[in-house]
Amino acid sequence: MNSATLRSNPFMEDLSGRLVNYSNKEVIYQPFSLSKNLYMIQSGKIKLYKNSEDGRKTILIVLGEGEFFSNIPHFSLDDDGVYAEAIDTAVVRVISNKQVERIGVTHQPTLTELYSALNQHMKQRSIFLERIMFAPVKERILHLMTFLMPRFGEMKGNYMKINVPLTHQDIASFIGSTRETVTSLTKQLISEGHIQKIDKYYHIMKGTDLSFGV
């Protein structure tokens, strides 16, 4: 069950929740936040990440319009330590834990679908990590572009635009590298014609796709 199918469920439409606007880099929740909610992205993009003991950030996933995320136990991407942060600006529908519990009482199939949609994020992340585990950093960068294509790709001539603004540090945080290494290798990939960067967005050359499917 995917997020698109789930959000079209009439029962989910009855859960009005409240709409909240978030600005660029605004934190939606952090570890040990007392408020536990289910979130549906109305517009914009959200990244989920963790901080390691040495202060390094690891981006877990980027989510877009219509997708769900949560810090409710058993409905979150990871057990603990996860931050949710807006990319650019975002509008998010916030559905309280009590409302989610009500779904379990009045409409159990929807709760099952909801769990399946949220669990899919973990599966996608695991597949991505398996693909890049032993790959050279240069290939990891291309794997990341391909990983983001299904949600955020848009054809622009001979290139696929990735509609997520990515800094060199963002890429490093996704693939387990350093900003300096990513800076050097993205320059190589640009000079070789595999990718372009226009404004804040990367474009990957048609045919460079590493066939990363989830």
N, C-alpha and C positions, 0 to 999 in steps of 0.2 A: 504494500500500500504506500503510495507516494503522497507528498504533501499536497499536490494539486488536487488529487482525489479527495483527500481528507478535508481540505478547507471548503470544498463544494458540498460537503455533507450538511443537509438542512439543520441537523441538530447543532453542529458547530456554529452555524450562522446565528443561532439563538443565543449563544454565549457572547453577549455584547462586550463585556470587559470594559476597559477604558483605553482611549488612545493617548499615547505619550509621544511627544516630539523629543528627539535626542540630537544634539549637535555633534560635530566631528570630534572623535576621540572621547566622547562622554561615556563613562562607565555605567552600564545598565545594572549589573550586579557584580559582586565580587565574593570571594570565599567568606563564608560565615555571615553573609547577609541574612538578616532576620526574615525579610520578606521573601517568601517562596511562591513563584508564579510560573505559569505557562505563558510564553510570548509568541505572537505571530507577527511576522514582519509585513506591514502594510505597504511600505515603500522604503527604498534604500537598502543598505547592506550592513551586516553585523559580523564581527569576528569573535570567535571564542578562543581564548588562549590561557596558558598557565605560565607561572614564573618559577624557574628552578631556584635551588638554594643559592647559586652563585649570581642570581639576578638576571639571568638570561630569559628572554621570552620565547615560548614555543607556541606558535599559532596552530590550533587544532583544526579549525575549519572556518570557511567564510560562507555565510548564508545570505540568500536574497529574498526578494519579494515572494510572499506566500508561504515561506518556510517557517517551521516552528523550532524553538529552543526552550530550555527550561532549567531552573535550578532546584526543582522539586526532586527529592530523593527518588531514585528508580526511573526518573524521566530526564536526567541530565546526561551530557556527553561523557562525563567522567565522574569518578566518585567524589572528588573534592578538589579545591584549589583552582577552579575555573573562573575566569573573568569573561564578561560579555561587554563588548565595546562597539559603539557606532562607528561606521566608516563614512566620512563626509557627514551627511545628515540622514536621519532615518525616522520613520513613524512606525511605532510598534503598538500592537494591541496587547494589553496586559490582562490575563485571565487568572484570577486568584486560585490558590490551592483549593479553597472551599468549592469553587465552581468545578474544578477538575474532579474533586471527590464526588460531587453531585452527578457527574457523568457516569462514574462507576456504579452508582446506585440506580440511576434511571435509564442508562443506555450503555451497558457494558460493551457491546460490539464497537462503539465509537472509541471507548477507552483503549481497547485492544488495537484498533487502527492507529490511534495516536501513539501508542507505545512503539508500534512497528515503524512509523514514520520517523520518530526520534531516534530509534535504534539504528536506522539506516545510516545516520550520520557517522556513528561509530564504525560501522562496516566500511564505509567509504574511506574514512581516515586510515583504518587498518590496511586496506588494500594499497593505498597510496604509500604508506610506510614500508610495506613489503617490497614495493617496486623500487623505492629509492635507497633501500638499506645498504646495498653494496655498489650502487652506481656512482661513477665519478660526479663531482659537484656540477660540472657542466651539463651532464645528462639530467641531473636532479632538477635543474632550472627548467629544462624543457618538459620534464615530467610534470612539474608544477603547473606550467601553462596548460598542458593537456588535461590535467586534473580539474582545472577551473573552467575548461571549455563548455561542458554540458550545461552548466548553470549560467555562465556569463559570456559565452562566446558570441560574436557577431561578425559575419563575413564582411570584409572591406576589400574588394578587389581580390588580389592574390594572397591577402593576409586575413587571419582571424583575429579580430580585436578582443582582448580580454577586458571586459568592462568592470574591472576592479582596480582602483589605483594602488600600485605596489611600489614601495620604496625598496632600495637594496636591503635595508634592514628587515623589511617585511619578508622578502624572499628568503633571507638567511634564517629568519625565525621559523619559516615553514619547513625548510629542508635540512636544518641542523648544520649550518655552516656559519661563516663569519661575514660581516658586511664587506670587509676588504676583498675577500675572495669572490664574493658575488659581484662586486663592482668590476673587478678585473675580467671575470668570465662573461658577464653580460656585454661588456664592450667587445669581446671576441665574437660573441654570437651575433651582435649587430654588424660587425665588420664582415662576417661571413655570410650575411644576408638571411640568417635563420629567423631573426626577430628584428622588430623596430620598436622604438619608443616615441610616441607622439603625445605631447603634454604629459599627463600622469599615467598613460595607459600603454601597455605592451601589446604588440601585434606579432603573431607568430606566422611564419611563412607557410602557405599551403603546401603540404607534403612533408613538413617537418614534424607533424603530429606523430607522437610515439605510440599511438593507438592505446592510450590509457582509458579503459572503459570501466565504469562502475554501475 
